[in-house]
């Protein structure tokens, strides 16, 4: 009887994080379509700034609710984290989505693990080993196919912006790994304060850049709520829950489901059909990232 109860408790314990993984992939994955459609009602920098402000308010509400420290720690590193994680990634992604496809932007933005290894080798213990070398080669080949530089189309600009967002995210990961985070509350505090520091340049740019007037439609307000409540607050809590209960490698592999959901959703709702080269490139990038992540040692959140 005790053995049966223990087995049932184990399955229940494992089911929670698995369900959280699926829900997180759906929230973040579908958000690429939500953000793309939102660009019909607002300029990219205004949207990035509003997301930052809304997300910051919600994260500080979470800090207050769980009793996490409100005072910023490791301020200089947290500023750099905010510049690359929030200002760089969110700003470049908004710009990319304003002129390019949602599905392709999702795949290119999530090349982050590859760039962590490329740019992190002087600072981090992670190095390319064994099967990671051919995985890196597969990713590079996929990038060549997705970018389709031989076409010379305007979509190249959007692709490079999305790729830049992935690189900015990777730099933020490298910075984050140098910040001593001891507990869940410390992680929440760092996350909230990097949003503050990253939001500031986004707001300044939005004020300086002349963009089209915001159309406060029902869809746009819903998109803003989706990004703030779902993409920021709920997704952050789900991610922390997952990191606490699953190995980091499994958590990292889950990130690959996000661009897959984004590509499928964009195909169904927006009619974005990748060319043969783009489709093959996306598959190569995702396959290479899966191999790279599954074989990576010392993976940290």
TORKOL-787685 format. One line per 8 residues: their letters; for each residue y, x, z of N, C-alpha, C. Coordinates in steps of 0.1 Angstrom, whole numbers, padded with zeros to 4 digits, always signed. Example, Ala and Ser with C-alpha at 12.3 -4.5 7.8 and 13.67 -1.06 7.14 Angstrom:
<recs>
as> -0057/+0132/+0078/-0045/+0123/+0078/-0033/+0132/+0078 ~ -0022/+0128/+0071/-0011/+0137/+0071/+0000/+0129/+0079
</recs>
This chain:
<recs>
xxxxxxxx> -0012/+0008/+0000/+0000/+0000/+0000/+0013/+0009/+0000 ~ +0012/+0019/+0009/+0024/+0028/+0010/+0026/+0035/-0003 ~ +0015/+0040/-0010/+0015/+0047/-0022/+0022/+0038/-0033 ~ +0017/+0026/-0034/+0023/+0016/-0043/+0038/+0014/-0041 ~ +0042/+0012/-0029/+0056/+0010/-0026/+0064/+0022/-0030 ~ +0059/+0034/-0027/+0066/+0047/-0031/+0067/+0048/-0046 ~ +0057/+0044/-0053/+0057/+0045/-0068/+0068/+0035/-0073 ~ +0068/+0023/-0067/+0078/+0013/-0072/+0092/+0017/-0069
xxxxxxxx> +0094/+0024/-0057/+0107/+0029/-0053/+0111/+0040/-0063 ~ +0102/+0048/-0067/+0105/+0059/-0076/+0109/+0054/-0089 ~ +0102/+0043/-0094/+0106/+0038/-0107/+0119/+0031/-0107 ~ +0122/+0025/-0095/+0135/+0018/-0094/+0146/+0028/-0093 ~ +0144/+0040/-0086/+0153/+0050/-0085/+0156/+0056/-0099 ~ +0146/+0058/-0107/+0148/+0064/-0120/+0154/+0054/-0130 ~ +0152/+0041/-0128/+0157/+0031/-0137/+0172/+0030/-0137 ~ +0178/+0032/-0125/+0193/+0031/-0123/+0200/+0041/-0132
xxxxxxxx> +0197/+0054/-0131/+0204/+0064/-0139/+0202/+0062/-0154 ~ +0189/+0057/-0158/+0186/+0055/-0172/+0195/+0044/-0178 ~ +0196/+0033/-0170/+0204/+0022/-0174/+0219/+0026/-0175 ~ +0223/+0034/-0165/+0237/+0039/-0166/+0239/+0048/-0178 ~ +0229/+0056/-0182/+0231/+0064/-0194/+0233/+0055/-0206 ~ +0225/+0045/-0207/+0226/+0036/-0219/+0239/+0029/-0219 ~ +0244/+0024/-0208/+0257/+0017/-0207/+0268/+0026/-0210 ~ +0267/+0039/-0205/+0278/+0048/-0208/+0279/+0051/-0223
xxxxxxxx> +0267/+0053/-0229/+0267/+0056/-0244/+0273/+0044/-0252 ~ +0270/+0032/-0247/+0276/+0020/-0254/+0291/+0020/-0252 ~ +0296/+0022/-0240/+0310/+0021/-0237/+0318/+0032/-0245 ~ +0314/+0044/-0244/+0321/+0055/-0251/+0319/+0055/-0266 ~ +0306/+0051/-0270/+0304/+0051/-0284/+0312/+0040/-0292 ~ +0312/+0028/-0286/+0319/+0017/-0293/+0334/+0019/-0292 ~ +0338/+0027/-0282/+0353/+0029/-0281/+0359/+0036/-0293 ~ +0351/+0043/-0301/+0357/+0049/-0313/+0361/+0039/-0323
xxxxxxxx> +0354/+0028/-0324/+0358/+0017/-0332/+0370/+0010/-0326 ~ +0370/+0007/-0313/+0381/+0001/-0306/+0394/+0009/-0309 ~ +0393/+0022/-0307/+0405/+0030/-0309/+0410/+0030/-0323 ~ +0401/+0030/-0333/+0404/+0030/-0347/+0412/+0018/-0351 ~ +0407/+0006/-0346/+0413/-0006/-0349/+0427/-0008/-0342 ~ +0427/-0002/-0330/+0440/-0002/-0323/+0451/+0005/-0330 ~ +0448/+0014/-0338/+0458/+0022/-0346/+0466/+0013/-0356 ~ +0461/+0001/-0358/+0468/-0009/-0367/+0480/-0015/-0360
xxxxxxxx> +0480/-0013/-0346/+0491/-0020/-0338/+0500/-0010/-0331 ~ +0497/+0003/-0332/+0505/+0013/-0325/+0503/+0027/-0331 ~ +0513/+0035/-0330/+0513/+0049/-0334/+0503/+0057/-0326 ~ +0497/+0068/-0331/+0487/+0076/-0324/+0492/+0082/-0311 ~ +0504/+0087/-0311/+0509/+0094/-0299/+0513/+0084/-0288 ~ +0519/+0072/-0292/+0521/+0062/-0283/+0508/+0057/-0276 ~ +0498/+0055/-0284/+0485/+0051/-0279/+0479/+0061/-0269 ~ +0480/+0074/-0273/+0475/+0084/-0264/+0482/+0084/-0251
xxxxxxxx> +0495/+0083/-0251/+0503/+0083/-0239/+0500/+0071/-0230 ~ +0499/+0059/-0237/+0496/+0047/-0229/+0482/+0048/-0223 ~ +0472/+0053/-0230/+0459/+0055/-0225/+0460/+0064/-0212 ~ +0468/+0075/-0214/+0469/+0085/-0203/+0475/+0078/-0190 ~ +0485/+0071/-0192/+0492/+0064/-0181/+0483/+0054/-0174 ~ +0476/+0046/-0182/+0467/+0035/-0177/+0455/+0042/-0170 ~ +0450/+0052/-0176/+0438/+0059/-0170/+0442/+0065/-0157 ~ +0454/+0071/-0157/+0458/+0078/-0144/+0459/+0069/-0133
xxxxxxxx> +0466/+0057/-0135/+0468/+0047/-0125/+0454/+0042/-0120 ~ +0445/+0040/-0129/+0432/+0035/-0124/+0424/+0045/-0117 ~ +0425/+0058/-0121/+0417/+0068/-0114/+0423/+0071/-0100 ~ +0436/+0070/-0098/+0441/+0071/-0085/+0438/+0059/-0076 ~ +0436/+0048/-0082/+0431/+0036/-0075/+0417/+0039/-0070 ~ +0409/+0045/-0078/+0395/+0048/-0075/+0396/+0059/-0063 ~ +0404/+0069/-0064/+0406/+0079/-0054/+0409/+0072/-0040 ~ +0418/+0063/-0040/+0422/+0056/-0028/+0411/+0048/-0023
xxxxxxxx> +0403/+0041/-0032/+0392/+0032/-0028/+0381/+0040/-0021 ~ +0378/+0052/-0026/+0366/+0059/-0020/+0371/+0069/-0010 ~ +0384/+0070/-0007/+0389/+0079/+0004/+0388/+0093/+0000 ~ +0389/+0096/-0013/+0390/+0110/-0018/+0403/+0116/-0015 ~ +0404/+0130/-0014/+0417/+0136/-0012/+0427/+0133/-0023 ~ +0439/+0130/-0019/+0450/+0126/-0029/+0458/+0139/-0032 ~ +0458/+0149/-0024/+0465/+0161/-0027/+0458/+0170/-0037 ~ +0466/+0175/-0047/+0459/+0183/-0058/+0455/+0197/-0052
xxxxxxxx> +0444/+0202/-0057/+0439/+0215/-0053/+0437/+0223/-0066 ~ +0438/+0236/-0064/+0436/+0245/-0076/+0446/+0241/-0087 ~ +0458/+0240/-0084/+0468/+0234/-0092/+0469/+0240/-0106 ~ +0470/+0253/-0107/+0472/+0260/-0119/+0460/+0258/-0129 ~ +0448/+0259/-0124/+0436/+0257/-0132/+0436/+0242/-0136 ~ +0440/+0233/-0127/+0439/+0219/-0130/+0449/+0215/-0141 ~ +0461/+0222/-0141/+0471/+0220/-0152/+0465/+0224/-0165 ~ +0459/+0236/-0166/+0452/+0240/-0178/+0441/+0230/-0183
xxxxxxxx> +0434/+0225/-0173/+0423/+0215/-0176/+0429/+0203/-0182 ~ +0440/+0198/-0176/+0447/+0186/-0181/+0452/+0188/-0195 ~ +0458/+0200/-0198/+0464/+0203/-0211/+0453/+0202/-0222 ~ +0441/+0207/-0219/+0431/+0207/-0229/+0422/+0195/-0229 ~ +0419/+0190/-0217/+0410/+0178/-0216/+0417/+0165/-0220 ~ +0429/+0163/-0214/+0435/+0150/-0217/+0445/+0151/-0228 ~ +0455/+0161/-0227/+0465/+0161/-0238/+0459/+0166/-0251 ~ +0451/+0176/-0251/+0446/+0182/-0263/+0435/+0172/-0269
xxxxxxxx> +0425/+0168/-0262/+0414/+0160/-0267/+0419/+0146/-0271 ~ +0426/+0139/-0262/+0430/+0126/-0264/+0441/+0125/-0275 ~ +0450/+0135/-0275/+0461/+0135/-0285/+0456/+0138/-0299 ~ +0447/+0148/-0300/+0442/+0151/-0313/+0432/+0140/-0319 ~ +0424/+0134/-0310/+0415/+0123/-0314/+0423/+0111/-0319 ~ +0434/+0108/-0312/+0442/+0097/-0316/+0448/+0099/-0330 ~ +0453/+0111/-0332/+0459/+0115/-0345/+0448/+0115/-0356 ~ +0436/+0120/-0353/+0426/+0120/-0363/+0422/+0106/-0367
xxxxxxxx> +0420/+0097/-0357/+0416/+0083/-0359/+0427/+0075/-0367 ~ +0440/+0079/-0365/+0450/+0072/-0372/+0449/+0074/-0387 ~ +0444/+0085/-0392/+0443/+0088/-0406/+0429/+0090/-0412 ~ +0419/+0089/-0403/+0405/+0092/-0408/+0395/+0082/-0402 ~ +0382/+0085/-0405/+0371/+0076/-0402/+0367/+0077/-0387 ~ +0363/+0066/-0381/+0359/+0066/-0367/+0346/+0074/-0365 ~ +0336/+0071/-0373/+0323/+0077/-0372/+0323/+0092/-0373 ~ +0330/+0097/-0384/+0330/+0111/-0386/+0338/+0118/-0375
xxxxxxxx> +0349/+0112/-0370/+0357/+0117/-0359/+0348/+0119/-0346 ~ +0340/+0108/-0344/+0331/+0109/-0332/+0322/+0121/-0332 ~ +0315/+0123/-0344/+0306/+0134/-0345/+0313/+0147/-0344 ~ +0324/+0149/-0350/+0331/+0162/-0350/+0337/+0164/-0336 ~ +0342/+0154/-0329/+0347/+0155/-0316/+0336/+0159/-0306 ~ +0324/+0155/-0308/+0313/+0158/-0299/+0306/+0171/-0302 ~ +0312/+0179/-0310/+0306/+0193/-0312/+0310/+0202/-0301 ~ +0316/+0196/-0290/+0320/+0204/-0279/+0310/+0214/-0273
xxxxxxxx> +0297/+0211/-0271/+0288/+0220/-0266/+0287/+0233/-0274 ~ +0288/+0232/-0287/+0287/+0243/-0296/+0299/+0253/-0293 ~ +0311/+0247/-0292/+0323/+0255/-0290/+0324/+0261/-0276 ~ +0317/+0255/-0267/+0317/+0260/-0253/+0310/+0274/-0254 ~ +0299/+0275/-0261/+0292/+0287/-0262/+0299/+0297/-0271 ~ +0306/+0293/-0282/+0313/+0302/-0291/+0325/+0308/-0283 ~ +0333/+0300/-0276/+0345/+0305/-0270/+0342/+0309/-0255 ~ +0331/+0305/-0249/+0329/+0308/-0235/+0321/+0321/-0232
xxxxxxxx> +0316/+0327/-0243/+0307/+0339/-0240/+0314/+0350/-0232 ~ +0328/+0353/-0233/+0334/+0363/-0225/+0335/+0359/-0210 ~ +0334/+0346/-0207/+0338/+0341/-0194/+0326/+0335/-0186 ~ +0316/+0330/-0194/+0305/+0323/-0188/+0292/+0330/-0190 ~ +0282/+0327/-0181/+0269/+0333/-0183/+0261/+0328/-0195 ~ +0265/+0316/-0200/+0258/+0310/-0211/+0259/+0319/-0224 ~ +0248/+0322/-0230/+0247/+0330/-0242/+0237/+0323/-0252 ~ +0239/+0326/-0265/+0229/+0321/-0274/+0216/+0328/-0272
xxxxxxxx> +0205/+0321/-0270/+0192/+0327/-0268/+0181/+0320/-0276 ~ +0172/+0327/-0281/+0160/+0321/-0288/+0164/+0311/-0298 ~ +0159/+0298/-0296/+0161/+0288/-0306/+0175/+0283/-0307 ~ +0184/+0288/-0298/+0198/+0284/-0299/+0205/+0290/-0311 ~ +0200/+0302/-0315/+0206/+0308/-0327/+0204/+0300/-0340 ~ +0192/+0296/-0343/+0190/+0287/-0355/+0197/+0273/-0353 ~ +0198/+0268/-0340/+0205/+0256/-0337/+0220/+0257/-0341 ~ +0226/+0269/-0338/+0240/+0271/-0341/+0241/+0272/-0356
xxxxxxxx> +0232/+0278/-0363/+0232/+0278/-0378/+0232/+0264/-0384 ~ +0223/+0256/-0378/+0222/+0242/-0383/+0235/+0235/-0381 ~ +0241/+0237/-0370/+0254/+0230/-0367/+0265/+0235/-0377 ~ +0266/+0247/-0380/+0275/+0253/-0389/+0273/+0247/-0403 ~ +0261/+0246/-0407/+0258/+0240/-0420/+0262/+0226/-0421 ~ +0259/+0219/-0410/+0263/+0205/-0409/+0278/+0203/-0410 ~ +0286/+0212/-0403/+0300/+0212/-0404/+0306/+0213/-0418 ~ +0299/+0223/-0425/+0303/+0225/-0439/+0301/+0212/-0448
xxxxxxxx> +0290/+0206/-0445/+0287/+0193/-0453/+0297/+0182/-0449 ~ +0299/+0181/-0436/+0308/+0170/-0432/+0322/+0172/-0436 ~ +0327/+0184/-0436/+0341/+0187/-0440/+0344/+0185/-0455 ~ +0333/+0188/-0463/+0335/+0186/-0477/+0348/+0192/-0483 ~ +0350/+0204/-0479/+0363/+0211/-0484/+0364/+0211/-0499 ~ +0353/+0211/-0506/+0353/+0212/-0521/+0359/+0199/-0527 ~ +0359/+0188/-0519/+0365/+0176/-0524/+0380/+0176/-0524 ~ +0386/+0184/-0515/+0401/+0185/-0514/+0407/+0171/-0511
xxxxxxxx> +0401/+0163/-0504/+0407/+0149/-0500/+0415/+0150/-0488 ~ +0423/+0140/-0486/+0432/+0139/-0474/+0424/+0137/-0461 ~ +0411/+0133/-0463/+0403/+0131/-0451/+0400/+0144/-0444 ~ +0402/+0156/-0451/+0400/+0169/-0445/+0409/+0171/-0433 ~ +0421/+0166/-0434/+0431/+0168/-0423/+0426/+0161/-0410 ~ +0421/+0148/-0412/+0415/+0141/-0401/+0403/+0148/-0395 ~ +0395/+0153/-0403/+0383/+0160/-0399/+0386/+0173/-0391 ~ +0396/+0180/-0395/+0401/+0192/-0388/+0407/+0189/-0375
xxxxxxxx> +0414/+0178/-0374/+0420/+0173/-0361/+0409/+0169/-0352 ~ +0399/+0162/-0356/+0388/+0158/-0347/+0380/+0171/-0343 ~ +0378/+0180/-0352/+0372/+0193/-0348/+0380/+0200/-0338 ~ +0393/+0200/-0340/+0402/+0206/-0330/+0401/+0199/-0316 ~ +0399/+0186/-0316/+0397/+0179/-0304/+0385/+0184/-0297 ~ +0374/+0186/-0304/+0361/+0191/-0298/+0363/+0205/-0293 ~ +0371/+0213/-0300/+0374/+0227/-0295/+0382/+0226/-0282 ~ +0392/+0217/-0282/+0401/+0216/-0270/+0392/+0211/-0258
xxxxxxxx> +0383/+0202/-0260/+0374/+0197/-0250/+0366/+0209/-0245 ~ +0361/+0217/-0254/+0352/+0228/-0250/+0360/+0238/-0241 ~ +0373/+0241/-0245/+0381/+0250/-0236/+0383/+0244/-0222 ~ +0385/+0231/-0222/+0386/+0224/-0209/+0373/+0226/-0200 ~ +0362/+0225/-0207/+0349/+0227/-0200/+0348/+0241/-0194 ~ +0353/+0251/-0202/+0353/+0265/-0197/+0362/+0266/-0185 ~ +0374/+0260/-0186/+0383/+0261/-0175/+0377/+0254/-0162 ~ +0371/+0242/-0165/+0365/+0234/-0154/+0354/+0242/-0146
xxxxxxxx> +0347/+0250/-0153/+0336/+0258/-0147/+0341/+0269/-0138 ~ +0354/+0272/-0138/+0360/+0282/-0129/+0366/+0275/-0117 ~ +0366/+0262/-0116/+0372/+0255/-0105/+0360/+0251/-0095 ~ +0361/+0256/-0083/+0351/+0253/-0073/+0351/+0239/-0068 ~ +0343/+0231/-0073/+0342/+0217/-0069/+0330/+0215/-0060 ~ +0332/+0211/-0048/+0321/+0211/-0038/+0315/+0197/-0036 ~ +0322/+0186/-0040/+0317/+0173/-0036/+0321/+0163/-0047 ~ +0316/+0151/-0046/+0319/+0140/-0055/+0334/+0137/-0054
xxxxxxxx> +0340/+0137/-0042/+0354/+0134/-0040/+0363/+0145/-0046 ~ +0358/+0157/-0045/+0366/+0168/-0051/+0366/+0166/-0066 ~ +0355/+0162/-0072/+0354/+0160/-0086/+0363/+0149/-0091 ~ +0363/+0138/-0083/+0372/+0127/-0086/+0387/+0131/-0085 ~ +0390/+0139/-0075/+0404/+0144/-0073/+0408/+0153/-0085 ~ +0400/+0162/-0089/+0403/+0171/-0100/+0404/+0163/-0113 ~ +0396/+0153/-0115/+0396/+0144/-0127/+0409/+0137/-0127 ~ +0413/+0131/-0116/+0426/+0123/-0116/+0438/+0132/-0118
xxxxxxxx> +0438/+0143/-0112/+0450/+0152/-0113/+0451/+0159/-0127 ~ +0440/+0162/-0133/+0441/+0167/-0146/+0446/+0156/-0156 ~ +0443/+0144/-0153/+0449/+0133/-0161/+0464/+0133/-0159 ~ +0469/+0135/-0147/+0484/+0135/-0145/+0490/+0146/-0153 ~ +0485/+0158/-0152/+0491/+0170/-0159/+0489/+0169/-0174 ~ +0478/+0162/-0178/+0476/+0161/-0193/+0484/+0149/-0198 ~ +0487/+0139/-0190/+0495/+0128/-0195/+0510/+0132/-0197 ~ +0515/+0141/-0190/+0529/+0144/-0191/+0533/+0149/-0205
xxxxxxxx> +0526/+0159/-0211/+0529/+0162/-0225/+0527/+0151/-0235 ~ +0517/+0143/-0233/+0515/+0131/-0242/+0527/+0122/-0241 ~ +0532/+0119/-0229/+0544/+0110/-0228/+0556/+0116/-0234 ~ +0558/+0129/-0232/+0570/+0136/-0238/+0569/+0136/-0253 ~ +0557/+0139/-0259/+0556/+0138/-0273/+0558/+0124/-0279 ~ +0553/+0114/-0272/+0554/+0100/-0276/+0569/+0096/-0276 ~ +0577/+0101/-0267/+0591/+0098/-0266/+0599/+0105/-0277 ~ +0594/+0117/-0281/+0602/+0125/-0291/+0598/+0121/-0305
xxxxxxxx> +0586/+0117/-0307/+0581/+0114/-0321/+0585/+0099/-0324 ~ +0591/+0097/-0336/+0595/+0084/-0340/+0583/+0077/-0347 ~ +0577/+0068/-0340/+0565/+0060/-0346/+0568/+0046/-0347 ~ +0560/+0039/-0354/+0562/+0025/-0357/+0562/+0017/-0344 ~ +0569/+0005/-0343/+0570/-0003/-0331/+0556/-0008/-0327 ~ +0553/-0009/-0314/+0541/-0014/-0309/+0540/-0029/-0312 ~ +0529/-0034/-0317/+0526/-0048/-0318/+0517/-0052/-0307 ~ +0523/-0060/-0297/+0516/-0064/-0285/+0507/-0076/-0288
xxxxxxxx> +0497/-0074/-0297/+0488/-0084/-0300/+0477/-0086/-0289 ~ +0469/-0096/-0290/+0458/-0098/-0281/+0448/-0087/-0282 ~ +0445/-0083/-0295/+0435/-0072/-0297/+0440/-0059/-0291 ~ +0452/-0056/-0293/+0458/-0043/-0288/+0457/-0043/-0273 ~ +0461/-0054/-0266/+0461/-0054/-0252/+0446/-0052/-0247 ~ +0437/-0059/-0254/+0423/-0058/-0250/+0418/-0044/-0252 ~ +0422/-0037/-0263/+0418/-0023/-0266/+0423/-0014/-0255 ~ +0436/-0016/-0250/+0441/-0008/-0240/+0434/-0010/-0227
xxxxxxxx> +0430/-0023/-0224/+0422/-0025/-0212/+0408/-0019/-0213 ~ +0402/-0020/-0225/+0389/-0015/-0227/+0389/+0000/-0224 ~ +0400/+0007/-0229/+0401/+0022/-0228/+0403/+0025/-0213 ~ +0412/+0018/-0206/+0415/+0021/-0193/+0404/+0018/-0183 ~ +0400/+0005/-0183/+0390/+0000/-0174/+0376/+0006/-0177 ~ +0372/+0004/-0190/+0359/+0008/-0194/+0358/+0023/-0197 ~ +0366/+0028/-0206/+0365/+0042/-0211/+0369/+0052/-0200 ~ +0378/+0048/-0191/+0383/+0057/-0181/+0376/+0055/-0167
xxxxxxxx> +0379/+0043/-0161/+0375/+0041/-0147/+0360/+0039/-0146 ~ +0354/+0029/-0153/+0340/+0026/-0152/+0331/+0037/-0157 ~ +0335/+0043/-0169/+0328/+0054/-0175/+0328/+0066/-0166 ~ +0339/+0069/-0159/+0339/+0080/-0150/+0330/+0079/-0138 ~ +0330/+0067/-0133/+0321/+0064/-0121/+0306/+0065/-0126 ~ +0303/+0059/-0138/+0290/+0060/-0143/+0285/+0075/-0145 ~ +0295/+0083/-0150/+0292/+0097/-0153/+0289/+0104/-0140 ~ +0297/+0102/-0130/+0294/+0108/-0117/+0281/+0104/-0111
xxxxxxxx> +0278/+0091/-0112/+0265/+0086/-0107/+0253/+0093/-0114 ~ +0255/+0095/-0128/+0244/+0101/-0136/+0242/+0115/-0132 ~ +0254/+0123/-0130/+0253/+0137/-0127/+0247/+0139/-0113 ~ +0248/+0130/-0104/+0242/+0131/-0091/+0227/+0129/-0091 ~ +0222/+0122/-0101/+0208/+0117/-0100/+0199/+0123/-0111 ~ +0205/+0129/-0121/+0197/+0134/-0132/+0200/+0148/-0135 ~ +0190/+0156/-0140/+0193/+0170/-0144/+0204/+0171/-0154 ~ +0212/+0182/-0153/+0224/+0183/-0162/+0220/+0183/-0177
xxxxxxxx> +0208/+0189/-0180/+0204/+0190/-0194/+0202/+0176/-0200 ~ +0196/+0167/-0192/+0194/+0153/-0196/+0207/+0146/-0198 ~ +0216/+0148/-0188/+0230/+0142/-0189/+0237/+0147/-0201 ~ +0236/+0160/-0205/+0242/+0165/-0217/+0236/+0160/-0229 ~ +0223/+0158/-0230/+0217/+0152/-0242/+0222/+0138/-0244 ~ +0225/+0131/-0233/+0230/+0117/-0234/+0243/+0116/-0242 ~ +0251/+0127/-0241/+0264/+0127/-0248/+0261/+0126/-0263 ~ +0250/+0130/-0268/+0247/+0129/-0282/+0245/+0115/-0287
xxxxxxxx> +0242/+0106/-0277/+0241/+0092/-0281/+0254/+0085/-0284 ~ +0265/+0091/-0278/+0278/+0085/-0280/+0282/+0085/-0295 ~ +0282/+0097/-0302/+0286/+0097/-0316/+0277/+0089/-0325 ~ +0264/+0088/-0321/+0254/+0080/-0329/+0258/+0065/-0328 ~ +0262/+0060/-0316/+0267/+0047/-0314/+0280/+0045/-0322 ~ +0288/+0055/-0321/+0301/+0054/-0329/+0299/+0053/-0344 ~ +0290/+0061/-0349/+0288/+0060/-0364/+0282/+0047/-0368 ~ +0272/+0042/-0360/+0265/+0029/-0363/+0275/+0018/-0362
xxxxxxxx> +0283/+0018/-0351/+0293/+0007/-0349/+0304/+0007/-0360 ~ +0308/+0019/-0364/+0318/+0020/-0375/+0313/+0016/-0388 ~ +0300/+0019/-0390/+0293/+0014/-0403/+0293/-0001/-0404 ~ +0288/-0007/-0392/+0287/-0022/-0392/+0300/-0029/-0392 ~ +0309/-0025/-0383/+0322/-0033/-0382/+0333/-0029/-0391 ~ +0334/-0016/-0394/+0345/-0011/-0403/+0341/-0008/-0417 ~ +0328/-0009/-0420/+0323/-0006/-0433/+0324/+0009/-0437 ~ +0324/+0018/-0427/+0325/+0032/-0430/+0311/+0037/-0434
xxxxxxxx> +0309/+0040/-0447/+0297/+0045/-0451/+0298/+0059/-0455 ~ +0292/+0068/-0448/+0293/+0083/-0451/+0288/+0086/-0465 ~ +0294/+0096/-0471/+0288/+0101/-0484/+0275/+0108/-0481 ~ +0267/+0111/-0491/+0254/+0118/-0489/+0256/+0131/-0481 ~ +0266/+0139/-0485/+0269/+0151/-0479/+0273/+0149/-0464 ~ +0282/+0139/-0462/+0286/+0136/-0448/+0275/+0132/-0439 ~ +0266/+0123/-0445/+0255/+0118/-0437/+0245/+0129/-0433 ~ +0242/+0137/-0443/+0233/+0149/-0440/+0239/+0158/-0430
xxxxxxxx> +0253/+0160/-0432/+0259/+0169/-0422/+0259/+0164/-0408 ~ +0262/+0151/-0407/+0262/+0145/-0393/+0248/+0146/-0387 ~ +0237/+0144/-0395/+0224/+0145/-0389/+0221/+0159/-0385 ~ +0225/+0169/-0393/+0223/+0183/-0390/+0231/+0187/-0377 ~ +0243/+0182/-0376/+0251/+0185/-0364/+0244/+0180/-0351 ~ +0240/+0167/-0352/+0234/+0161/-0340/+0221/+0167/-0337 ~ +0213/+0171/-0347/+0200/+0178/-0345/+0202/+0191/-0339 ~ +0212/+0199/-0344/+0215/+0212/-0338/+0220/+0211/-0324
xxxxxxxx> +0229/+0201/-0321/+0234/+0200/-0308/+0223/+0196/-0298 ~ +0214/+0188/-0303/+0202/+0184/-0294/+0194/+0196/-0290 ~ +0191/+0204/-0300/+0183/+0217/-0298/+0191/+0226/-0289 ~ +0204/+0227/-0292/+0213/+0237/-0284/+0213/+0232/-0269 ~ +0215/+0219/-0267/+0217/+0214/-0253/+0204/+0215/-0246 ~ +0193/+0211/-0252/+0180/+0211/-0246/+0175/+0224/-0241 ~ +0179/+0235/-0248/+0175/+0248/-0245/+0185/+0256/-0237 ~ +0196/+0250/-0234/+0207/+0258/-0227/+0204/+0259/-0212
xxxxx> +0206/+0271/-0207/+0204/+0274/-0193/+0217/+0272/-0185 ~ +0215/+0270/-0172/+0226/+0270/-0163/+0237/+0260/-0168 ~ +0232/+0248/-0173/+0242/+0238/-0177/+0248/+0232/-0165 ~ +0261/+0231/-0165/+0269/+0225/-0154/+0277/+0213/-0159 ~ +0280/+0203/-0151/+0288/+0192/-0156/+0302/+0196/-0159
</recs>
